[in-house]
Amino acid sequence: MKNVILLLLFYSSVFGQKKQNPIVSSEGIYETECKYVENEKEGEKSFLRFYMNGKVLSVGTDCDATATDLKTWFNMERKNKLIGDYKIKGKRIKFFTTNSEGTVNYRGRITKDGILKLKIKSLINGYRSTEEYQFVKVEGLN
């Protein structure tokens, strides 16, 4: 009887565990293409990193940056980070990121190719956009 209970506990702990939200990857960073604003010489890109605990970090920078360049920026100790919680239901994803300046809302879907198609609304400055985020695998993320 004792062996049966131990065996049941083992199987339930091994096979009963699911990765939370395996539809997005925490082994890299999602990035947009470079976008130029009218009359601006320098463009900008946005980056997202998802964590299996339901957290997401957001970073925006100029077009020269790569996901690998920014891997040190995606840590929970970074000051004034845009951080939030994400939720996935089927192929739909919804989250927000917040820092001392305010909040940015994201809502959209995950394609079969793993591309995030998101509608973005900044409550900081009223900016609205629709963006596509591609996954980039990055080695050595914390």
Residue, then its C-alpha position, 0 to 999 in steps of 0.5 A: m500500500k505504501n508503495v502504491i501511494l508513493l507511486l501515485l505521488f510520483y506520477s501525479s507530480v511528474f505527469g500532472q505538471k504543466k508548463q504555464n502558458p507554453i504557447v509563448s516562449s521564455e527562452g528568448i525575446y519577441e521584437t517588432e520590425c523597425k518603425y519610422v515616424e514621419n519626419e524622424k531620422e531614427g526609427e524605433k523597435s519594441f521588445l517583449r520578454f515573457y516569463m513562465n510565472g505570468k510576468v512580461l517585461s517591455v523595452g523600446t529602443d532605437c533600430d540598431a539594438t538587437a534582442t541579444d544586445l538587450k538581454t541584460w535589460f530583461n531582468m526583474e531588478r532593472k529600475n523603471k522597467l515596464i512590467g506586467d502580467y499576461k494572460i493567454k486564453g486559446k490563441r488570445i493574449k492580453f497584458f499590460t506593462t506599468n512603470s512610474e510613468g504609467t501603463v501600456n495595454y496590449r491585446g491580440r492573438i498568437t498566430k500558428d507561426g508564433i507571431l504576436k499580433l498586438k493592438i497597443k494603447s499607451l495610457i501614458n501618452g495616448y499612442r495607439s498602434t498595431e504591431e507584430y512581434q517575432f520570436v528571437k531565441v536568445e542564449g544566456l537569459n536569466 
